Amino acid sequence: MSDSAPARSLGDILADFELLEDWEDRYRYVIELGRGLEPLSESARTPANKVQGCVSQVWLATHRTDRGDGDAAPMLTFQGDSDAHIVRGLIAILLAMFSNQSAETILSIDAEQVFASLGLKDHLTPQRSNGLMAMVLRIRSDAQSALAGAPSLS
């Protein structure tokens, strides 16, 4: 498992999306983001890491790092994978948005606003939109568990 930062920052992804006017180009870009994801190990493809509510096979592994100060919110890092190319790209966007953030920060991020600014809300099928929101809900749930002091998440 690598705790490396996502390949592209959310700011970079937002800027790149603005440069791509055609949705075919944007879809290709999303697929390219997915190709840059580190593959999830077979040992992490567990029922506990499988995201429910996605039509595609999706796994999200959450890694928690306590910062040593009992008052500081734990940091969460995510790894994800899917059997669908576009979904892998959506996972890459989610990792850029949420990975290597404190649990408090994760809960403060307005994912729907970010998706709207990327135009994803208008250009994904209802099934993909539902799956994307299932992934966000899973990430938020893991952040809430981390703040509540639940033992290690992964």
N, C-alpha and C positions, 0 to 999 in steps of 0.2 A: 504494500500500500504506500502510495506516495502522497504526501501532504502538500504537493506543489500547488501553486496558484493556478487558476484557470488560464488557458492559453490566451484568451482575449479578455480584456476588462469590459465591464458593461458599457463604460463610456466609449470604448473603441467600437463595440458592436453597434451602439446607437449611431455613432458617426458614420460607420460603414453603411448602415441601413439608409441613412439620409442620402448617401451618394448613389445608391441603387434605386432607380426610379421604377423599373419594370419588376413585377412580382415574380416572373420566371427567374430573373437574376437574384432576387432576394431568397427564393426557395433554394437555388443552387448554393448561395452563401450559407444558409442554415444547414444544409447537408454538409458543406465543407467544415463548418464549425463542429459538427458531430464527428467527422473523420478525425478531428484533432483531439478528441477525448481519449484519455488513457483507458484502455479496456479494463472492465471490471473483472477481477479474478473469479474463477469458478466457485471458489470457497465463499465469496460474497454474494453469490446468486442463490440466496436462501429464501424460504417463504417469508421470513421476517423482513427481509429487504425488498420483497416484491411489492410494487405499488398497486393497490386495488383501485379499480375504476378506470384503468387504461385498457384500451382495446389491444394495443401492442403489449409485448412483454417488456416491462420496465422494472428496473431495480435501482434503488437508492440506498447507499450505505452512508451512515452518519457516523462521524468520528468527533468525539468531544475532547477538548483540552481545557482542563481547569487551569486558571491563571495564577493559582497560588494564593491570591488574596480572597478570603472567604466572602467578601462583599462583591467581588468582580464577577460579572456574568461569564459563564463558560464560553469558549470559542467553539464554533462548529465548522467542520469541513465535510464536504459531501463528495461522493463519487457516484456516478450513475452510468447506466448502460441500457440499451434497448435493442430489439431486433429490427427496428424500423429506422431507416436513415434520417428522415425528417425529425422523428422523435429524439434521436440521438442529438441532433442539432438543437432542439428545444431544451434538452437536458443541459447542453453546453451553455445556453443562455441563462438557465436557472442557476448553474454553478457560478457563472460570472456575477450573478445578482446576489447570491446567498452564501457561497462558500467562503471560508476564512473570515466570518463575521461573528460578532458576539450574539448570543441568543436574543438579547434585548434588541439589537439592531435588526436581526432577522424579522422579529415580530413587528418592527416599525416600517418595514418596506412595503410599499403599496404595489404589489406585483401586477395587479390589474391595470394600474396606471402605466406601468412600464410596457406591458403588452399592448396597450392602446397606443402608446407613443411609437411603438414599432409597427403598428398596423396589424398585429397578429390577430386581434379580436375579429377583424373583418375578413381575414384571409385564411383562417383555419376552418376545417370542417367542424361541426358541432361535436363529433366524437373526439377529435384531437383537442379541441378547446376544453372539453370535460376532462380528458386525460391530463392536460396541462394543469388544470386547477386541482386535480387529485394529487399531482406531484407537489404543488405549492402547499396544499393542506397538510401533506405528509411532512414537509420541511418545517412548517409552522408548528405542527404537533411535536416534532422532535425538539424544537426550540423551547416550547412550553415545558416539555418534560425536563429538559436540561435546567431551566430556571427553577423548576419545582424541586430540584435536587435528586432526580431519578438517577440510579446508577448508570454506568456507562451504557451508551446507546447502541453500540455496534457489537 
